[in-house]
């Protein structure tokens, strides 16, 4: 045994448990989430710049990270706003994110390259689009990105993003859960509690006494540390929507679940 006796071992174990409980309740009292704080650390400082686009699940075997982590790895976090910069944030889905395109061919890259000036300041656009439609998800991204002093937000919407059926949450469900506190604050502020309650499982009383949450994000975060040295994966495709025939019938129409009542709670986002 590493200790002189069983009694000494039990005493050490008891002290360790007591210290863990003290640390846990200290974090709860301070509203500090250790895993959320840890996942904000990344290795982009090694190369001196951030990503041009947000981390997407296909990069890490369907992994997701909190919004703060996504933004901390983005070029926004590594680009101090210059006095002559007119900062533009672009929100949207896969088309604006640039599915199948290199960074240089995305909407934001092309907009920046045009050299447009507004009020004597040069337009610099940042790509905060995220595949899979959801206005609630876009609002989470925007709420996080407001800390980076945008002058203009361009938000591309499609009807799919306004689908009010709970099933439409899809892949964004994990992202909502990782950002539960931010989402709850937003829905409480704007009287969208019914939307939140219909999509999010109730939080147990016991969970409020535990400081460590979302342990599943740890391996995703660990993989993300290699990201500055791995090309991002946003799909390789030869598909061009603009060259396809317009569907004979609309895909999202009144009468379908999720569009039966407008404006609905999702619309109100």
N, C-alpha and C positions, 0 to 999 in steps of 0.2 A: 504493500500500500504506500502511496506517496505521503501519507501522514502517519504519525505515531500510533493512532488508534482509531477505531470506528467512531468513537465519541468526537474526536478532533475533526474527522471527515464530515460528520453530520453538522458540527458547529460551523465549519467553513461553508458547507452547502446552505445552511440557514442564513448566514450573513450574505451570501451571494443572492439568494432569493429576496432578502430584505432590501438590498441595494437596487436590485432590478425593479422592485415595486416602487421604491422611492423615486427612481429615475422615471418610471412610467407615469406616475401621478404628477411629477414635476412637469413633464412634457404636456400632459393633459391640461394642467392648470395654465400653462403658457400657450396653449393652442399650437404646439409645435409638433409637426409630423416628421419624425426622423427620416423615413424613407423618401418622402417628398423632397426634403432638403437634400438628401444624398443624390437623388436622381437629377438634380439640377447641375451637378458637377459633370463636366465633359472635357474632352481633350482637344477641342477646337483651338484652344489658346496655343497649342503646339505649332499649328500652321498659321495662326494669326488672323483667321477669318472664319466666318460661320457658313452654314449651308445656304444655298440660294432658295431652297424649298423646305417645307416642313418634313420632318420624319414621317413616313407612312408605314403602316403595318407590314407591307410586303418587304420592307427593308430588314425586318427582324422576325421573320416567321410569324406574322400576324401579331406582333407585339404592339403595345400601346404605352405611351408615356404621358404624364401630366402636362398641361398646357405650359406651365412655367419651364419645364424641361425642353419642350419643343421650341419655345422662343429663345431660350438660353443657348441653344445650338444653332440658331438662325443668324444670318449675317446682320440682322437688326441689332443684335446684342453686341456686335463687334464693330459697329459703324457709328461713331459719335456724329450727331447731326451737325453738319457744317453750317455756318451762317448763310451761305448761298444755296442751301438745299431746300427744295420744296418736296417734302416727304409724302409719298403716296403709298397706301397699303391696298392691295388687291385681294379680295375675298371671293371664293367661288368653289367650284367642283373640279373634276378631273381635267376638263378642257382648259381652264385657267391655270390649274397646277401644271399643265403641260404633259399630259399622259403620253408617253412614247417619244417625247422630245428631249434634246439636250438642254441644259440650262440656258444656253445662249439663244434658243429659239422660242422661249416662252413669251407670253404676252407682256409680262413685266420687263423682261430683258429688252424686248423690242421697243417698248415705250421709253425706257431709259435711254436707249441708243439713239432715239430720234432727236435728242437734244432740245426738247421743248422747254420753254421758259415761262414762268408765271410770276408777274410782279418783279422781274429781274432775277428770279431764282430758278435754278435748273431743276427740272423734275427728275426725281430718283424714285423708281417704283420697286416695291418689295412684294414678293410672292408669298401670300399667306393662304392660298387656296388649298383645299384638302379634298381628295376624291371621296365620293359617296355623299349624296345630297342631304343637307340638313341645315335649316336656318338656326336652330338652337346651337348646333356645333359651331357655326360661323360666329354667333354672338359670343360664345366662350372664347374663341380665338381673338375676336376684336377686343373684348373686355381685358384680356391679358396684354394685347399689343398696344393699348392706349398709353401705357407707361413709356412708350418709345416715341412720343411726340409727333404723331402724324398730322399733316396739314389737310389731307384729303383721303377719304376712303371710297374706293370703287368696289361695289358689292354686286357681283353677278349672281342672279337668281334664276332658277328654273322651276316649273310647277312641281317637280318631284321633291324639291326642298320644302314645300309647303304641305306635304302629305301629313295629315293629322292622326293617322292610325298608329297605335303603339307599335305595330309590326314594322313600320317604316323606320324605326330607330336603327335596326340592323346592326352593322358593324360599329356604329357610333355608341352603342350601349356601353361598351367597355370604357370608352373615352369619357362618357358621362359619369360613370362610376368613379373613375380616377379623379375627376374634377367635381365631385359631388358637392363639396362645400361652396365652391364658386357658383355652380349651377343653382344651388339652393338659395344663395344670396340674391342672384339675379331674378329667379322666379318669385321670391318673396317680395322683392322691391317692385316688380311690375305686375303683381297680382296674377301670376301664372302658376299658383300652387296646384291647381287641378291638373295642369299639364305634367308637373313634376310627380305628383302622386300616382298618376296613371302609368308612368314609365319606370319609376324608381322603386325598388323594394324598400319597405320601411326599415329604418335603422333601429336595431335593437338597443335596449337600454344598456346592455353590457358593452356594446361596441363603443359607447361614449366614454367608457372607463379605460379603454385600451388605446395607447398612443401609437402603436405600430399597425399600420394598415397597408393594404395593397402590396403584400410581399411578392406577388407574381410579377410585379414590375421590375424587381431586382435583376433577374437574368436579362430582361430586355435592356435595361440600363447598362448592364455590363457589356453586352454586345455593342451598344452605342458608342462605347469608348474607342472602338476600332473604326468608327465611321469616317473620320477624316482621311482614312487611307483606303476606303472602299467606295467604289462608284455607287451613287444612289440608284435604287430600283424603282422607277415609276412606270414600268411596263414598256415593252417594245412592240409597236403596232404599225401596220400599214393602213389602218382604217382611217378614212377621212369622212367625217359626218357630212360635211358640206357637199360631197359628191353623191350622197345617197338619196334615194327617192323619199319624198315626204310621205309619212304613213297615211294610209287611207282614212284612218280614224284617230282621233286624239287619244293619247295614252293616259292622260290625266284629265278627267272630266267630272263635272258635278254629277252626283248620283253614286259615284264610287265611294267606297269607304275611305275616309280620310279627306274627302272633298264634298261630303254631303251638306255641310254647313260652312258657309264663308261669310264673314271672317271667322276662322276657328282659332283655337289657342295657339297652334303652331304659327299661323299667320300673324298673330299679335307679337311674336318675337321681333 
